[in-house]
Each structure stands twice: as C-alpha cells, then as structure tokens.
C-alpha cells in the first residue's frame, strides 16, 4: 500500500459528510453569488456601489465569525452552521420575494450574506480542525478543493444556460436552486456528531497566546495579505468580463474556464502536495500569480481578463491549500488548541476580512481619485504584489514553527 492510499484510509467518515456539506455550499454560492453582482450591475451600473456591497459582505462576515464564535462556545458549532444557512435562506427569500426591488436594499443584502457566511465558515473551519490531523490535512484539503472546483465548474454552465434562455426570470430560478442546495447542506449536518466545548470565550487569548506568539503573529500577517488579495478578486474580474462584453454567456464561459483551471490545479495538489513540498508549491504560485497581472497593467479587456483568470485559477490552489494546512498546523501548536480553536479561527478570519475590506476600500478610493481605467490597473498591481508578501511570511512562519518545535 502506498503512502497516499494509507493517508486516505485515515480520513474518518465525518470528513466525508463535511466534504459533502462544503461541496453543496460551494455549488450554491457559485450558482448565485457571482451572478448576483451582475444582477446588481444591471440596475446600479456602478463599480463603486458593487464594491460597497462586497465591502459589507466582508465586514459583516468578520462580525458574523465573532458572534458565531461566542454561540459555538456556549452551545455547539453545529448550531452556528445551521443559523448561518438560515440567515442565507432569509437572504435568498428576500431576493426572490422582492425581485428587482431588492437591488435598492443592496447594503442589507451585503449584511445578511456576510453574517450568514461568517456563521457557516466558523462552523466549517472548526469542524475541519476537529476531523483532520497534520498527517491528513493535505489530503483532505486537496480533496475538498477538487470537489469545490467541480461544483464551481458545473454551476456556471447551468446558470449561463438558464440566463441565456430566460434573461431576467432566470435569476429567480438560480436563486431558488441555490436556496434548495443550502437547505440540503444543512440537513446533512445531522450526520455530524454534536460536541460541546468549554463555555469561556476569550478573544484576547486567541490574538495573543501565551506560547508561540511570534509564529502566530507571522501567520496572521500572511492571512492579512491573503485577504487583501481576495477582496477585489472575489467579484471584480468576473464583473469586468460582463461589463466589457455585456453577455452573461461569455461571463459563464469565463467561470467555466477558470473553474476547469482550478479543477486541474486541485487535482495536482491532491496528487502531489506533501508537507515537504509546501514551500515549492507556494513559491511557484506566488511568482506566477505576480506575473499574471502584467497584461492587465497594459489594458483591461476581454483577452487580458481571461488570461489573468485562467492563470489565477491554475496557481491560486497551489498557494491557498498549503496556507490553509500551515494555519491548522500552527493552531495545533498553540496553547489549549482543542479548547481555544474557536478563538484562533475567529481572530484569523478577522484579520483575513480586514485585508479584504482594505482591498475594496483601496479600489473605491482609487475610483474617486483617478480615472476608472487607471484605478483598475493600480488595483490589479496591488493584487499582483500581495502573493509575494504572502510568500515572504509563509517562509518566516515555517521557519519559526520548526524552531518552536525543536525547543
């Protein structure tokens, strides 16, 4: 039996249910959230207002994490997952019920989506920490990323076909299907075992642990740079493809190509990533992601956006999966890791979402100060530099973690 097969046998049944939940969540999100930005654009016609909508998502996602952390410590992490899906259900009910009138409530929509997302991901990250060990995290995260890519590749095809046939009514159908997928995901949570933790909730201990404080701070700095990169990339490239082409089918093809690239990359990660190869993967990814923005610095058009999107899809998993695995490894070495895992995750996500919010604020500020063309180029330049910052702190975190384990 080879090492990979042995590792796969170590994954407990609960991890398979968790993979199912996240795949359904990914499919629902890819089906609706991405196209929701286009739906809002049709009425708002403003990159700035779409940016504000996404800013509120990330801001209230951090708030959602914080509240969900408190609830998870007082009760159980499965309750916060179900509350998160319930909030997202309210979000979709609002859109389906109000139709085009919901656009005027885009700030409220951002708040609801942010809170629901924060509650869901707090529970999911805690569950990942519980069902995986250092020996299985590369395998689990590789499988999770592969399934995530499959879901996000299938969803745009379905959405594009629906929207090309029923231009406006199609959005209602998409939001309804997403709602059904979210409900299915929450039903599966009853397959997972409830587990109560210590009720004390100490965020200061999560930010400044008594031991390994230095390595944790470096990890958080890397998390900030990862968040800064994700803030504008969460919506801007795909939105620009639609704004330039004015065609949902072309936008769907963009998602199809990028999802296919992610699928290939996650397969490579799942097949070849090991603890010893993490640095090689991250270094390669950071360099290629930095180079991927070069065409966009000359001109933002359909070709440059497609090239950037495909390159981004191919190399982002090589950066994100080792980062995710390293994060859990570092948290596992922190004081009272089992009892304080909620606080550590809340603090990490607060830092990530701070980076995302500042990235969007930078875009909005640039939109105010310079022409839209120049503001987009400068935004992509900042996005291109952030993986290099992440690489620097990834190296430093790995070095500090090794040194702390020798002591």
N, C-alpha and C positions, 0 to 999 in steps of 0.2 A: 504494500500500500504506500503510495507516495504521500509527501507532506501535505499537499493540497487536499487530498481526499481525507486524510486524518483530521485536518483542521475543520473541514465541512462537518464531520461527524460530531464535532464539539459544539456546534450550534444547537441550542435547546429548541424544543418545539415552540416555545413562546416567541422566539425570534422570528419564526415563520409567520406567525399571526401579526407580529409587529411590521414585518415587511409588507404583508397584505394591506394593513391599515395605511401605511405611507404611500403605497402604490395607488390606492384609491384616492387618497388625498391629493397626490400629485396629478392624477388624471383630471380630477375635478378642478383643481387650480389652473392647470394648463388649458383646460377647455374654456374656462370663463374669465379668469383674472386678466390674462394677456389681452383678450379681445375686449374686455371692459374698458381698457384705455382707449381703444379705437372707438368704442361706443360713446365714451365721453367726448372724444375729439370731434365727433360728428356734430355735436351741439356746442361745445365750448370753443373749438378752433384756436386753442392756446396751449403751447408747450408749457408755459409758466403755470397755468392752472392745473394741468395734468401733473406737473411736478409737485404742486402743493397737495394734491390728492394723495400722491405716493408718499410725500413727507409725513402726512398724518397717519398713513398706514404704519410706517416705521416708528414714529413717535409713540403711537398707542400700542404697538407691538411690544415695545420695551415696558410700557406701563402694564400691559396685559401679563407679561412674564412676571413682573413684580407681584401683582395681585394673585396670580395663579400659584406662585411660589408659596405665598402665605397660606392659601387654601390647601395646597398639597401637603404642607407640613401639619396642618390642623386636622386633615381628613385623609385623603388618598389621592395619588397622582392620576388615577383613572377618572375621578370626578372632574378634575380640571380639563381633561381631554374632552369629556362629554359636554362640559359647559362651553368649551371653545367651539365645538361643532354646532351647538345650539345657537351661539352668537352668529356664526357664519350662516346658519339656516335663516336667522332673522334678516341678515344682510341680503340674502337672495330673495326672501319673501318680499322685502321692501322694493327690490328692483323689479320683480315680476309683477307686483301689485301696482306700482306707480308708473311703470313703463318709462317713457321719455321724461316724465315729470321728475323722476328720481335724480336726473342729472343736476338739477338745482340744489340737491342735497349731497353734493359730492364730498363735502367735508365730513358730514355724518357718515357717509358710506366708508370713507377712509378710516374713521374712528372705529366703526363696527368691525371692518375687516382686520384692522390692526389688533384690536382686543381679541377677536376670535383666533387669529393666527398666533398671538402670543400665548394664549391658553393652550392651544393644541401643541405647539412646538415645545413648550415647557415640559408637558407630559411625555411627549415623544422622546426628547433628549434624556430625561430621567430614566425612561424605560430602556433606551439603548445602553445607558451606563449599567443598568441592572442585568440585562440579558447577555452582555458581551464581556469578554475578558481581554487583556492585552494580546493574547495569542489568537483571538478570533475576530478582533476589530477590523483588521484589514480585509478579511474575507467577508464579514457582514457588510461593511460599508461599500465594498465593491459590488456585492450582490444588490444592495439597496440602490446604489447609483445606476446599475444596469436596468433594474425594474423601473426606476424613476424615468430613465431615458426612453424606455419602451412606451410608458404611459404618456409622456410628453410628446412623443412622435405620433402616436395614434390620435391623440386629442385634436391637434391642428387639422389633420386630414378630415376628421368628422366635422369640425367646426367650419372649415373652409367650404366643404360641400354644402352644409346647411345654409351658410350665409350667401353663397353664390346662387342658391335656389330661392331662398326667402330672405332678401336683404335685411329687413327690419324685424319681421316676426321671428326670424332665425335666432336673434339674440335672446328672445324669451325662451325658445326651445333649449338653447345652450345653457342658460341659467337654471332651467328646470332640471335638466340632466345632471348638472353639477350638484344641485341640491340633493338629488337622489343618491349620487355617489358618496356625498358626505354622510348621509344617513346610514348607508351600508357600512361605511368605515366605523361609525360609532357603534353599530350593532356588534361588530367583531370584537370590540373592546371587552365584551362579556366573556370572551375566551381567555382573557388575561387575568392573572390572579391579583386580587387586591392586596395591598401591603401598606400598613400604617407605619409612619416614621416618628421620630421624636418631634413633639409639637413646637419646640423652640425655633424661632426664625430670626437669624442674626445675619443681616446682610453685611455688616462690618467685618465679621469673621470670613465671609465669602470674598470680600475685597482684599483684606489684609490678613491672611492666615498666619499663624504663629511660626510655622515652619515652611521652608521652600518659598518664601515670599518673593525672592528675586526671580526665580524661574516662572512663577505665576504672573508677575508683572510683565515679563517679556512676552509671555503667551498672550496676555491681554493687549499688548501693543500690536502684536501681529493680528489679533482679532479686529482691532480698530482699522488697520489697513485693509483687511479683507472686507470689512463692512463698507469702507469708503469706496472700494471698487464696485461693490454690488449695488450701491444706492441708485446710481443713474442707469446701470446696465439692466436693472430689473424691468425697466419699461422703455428707455429711450431708443435703443437701436431698432426694436420691433415697431415702435410708433413711427419712427422716421421712415421706415420702409413703406408703411401705409401712406404717410403724408406725401412722400415723393411720388409714389405710384398710383395712389387713390384706388387701390384694388385689394380687397380682402383676400382674394385667391393668391395673389403674389405674396401677401403677408403670410398666408398659410404655408406657402412653399418655403418661405424663409424659415419658419418654425420647423418645417419638415426636414430641411437640410441641416439645420443646426441640431435638431434632435437626433438625426442619424449620426452626425459627428459625435455627439455626446454618447450615443449608444456604443459606437466603436471605441471611444476613449474609455468608457466604463468597463467594457469587455477587457481591454488591455490592463486596466487597473486590477480588475477582479482576477485576471490570469497571472499577472506578473508582480504585482506590488507585494513587497515584504517589508518588514521593519528595516532591514539593511538597505533597501533600495529607495526609501522615502526621500532622502536628500537628492538623489539623482532625478527622481520624478519632479520634485519641487523646483530644482534648479532649471531643468529643461522647460517646465511650464512657465516659470517667471520670465525667462528670456524670450520665449516665443510669444507670450501674451503682451510683453512690452513692444515687440516688433509688430504685432498685429494691428496696431493703431496707425502705422505710418501712412497708409493710403488715405485714411480719414483726415490726416493733417493737411493733405493737399486739397481734397474735395470730398464733401459728404454727398454721395449719390448712391444709386441702387447697387452698382458694382462694388464700391468700396464697403458698403454696409454688409453685403453678402459675404465678401472675403473676410471681413472682420468677424462676422457672426460665426462662420464656419471654423475659423482659427480659434476663436474664443471657445466654441463648443468642443473642439478637439483637445485643448490644453487645460481648460479650467478644471476638469475632473482630476488631472494629474497634480493640481495644486490643492484642491479642496479636500480630497479624501485623505492624503497624508496629514493635512492640517487638522482635520476632524479627529483622526486617530491619535495624533500627538496631544490634542486637547484633553481627550479622555485619559490618556496615559499620565499626563501632568496632574489632572484632578485626582487620579488614583493614588498619587503620592502625597497629596495634601492632607493636613490633619483632619481626622474624623471624616474621611472621604465618603463613607457609607451614609453617615448621618447629615453631612453638610453638602451632599451633592446638589441639592436643590438650590442652595445659596450660590454655589460656584457656577451653576448653569445660568442663574438669573443675572449674576454680575457679568459673566462673559457675554450674554446676549444684550445686556445694557450697553456694553462697550461696542459690540458689533452694530447695534442700531444707532448709536451715537455717530459712528462712522458713516452709516447710510444717510442719516439726516443731514450731516455736514456736507456730504457729497451733493445732495439735492439742493441744499442752500447755496452751495458754490455755483451750481447751474443757474439757479434763479438770480443770484447776484450778477453773474456774467450776462444773463439775458437783459438785465436792467442797464448795465454799463457799456456794453459793446453790441455790435450787430449780431443778429442771430447766427449767421454763418461763422463768425469768429468765436462766438460763445460756445458753439458746438465743438469746434476744433480744440479749443482750450480745455473743454470738459473731457474730451477723449484723450488729450495729452495727460491730464491728471490721472485718468483711469489706467493709462498705459504704464505710468510710473509706479502705481500702488503695488503691483505684484513684486516689483524689485524690492520695495520696502518690506513686504511680507517675507520674501526670501531671506533678507538680512536677519530679521527677527526669528525666523524659523531656525536658521543656523545657530543663533545665540541661545535659543530655547533648548535645542537638542544638546548643545554643549553643557549648558547649566544643569539640565536634567541628568546627564551622565555623571557630572561631577557630584551632584547631590546624592546619587545612588551609591557612589563609592564611599561616602562618608559613613 
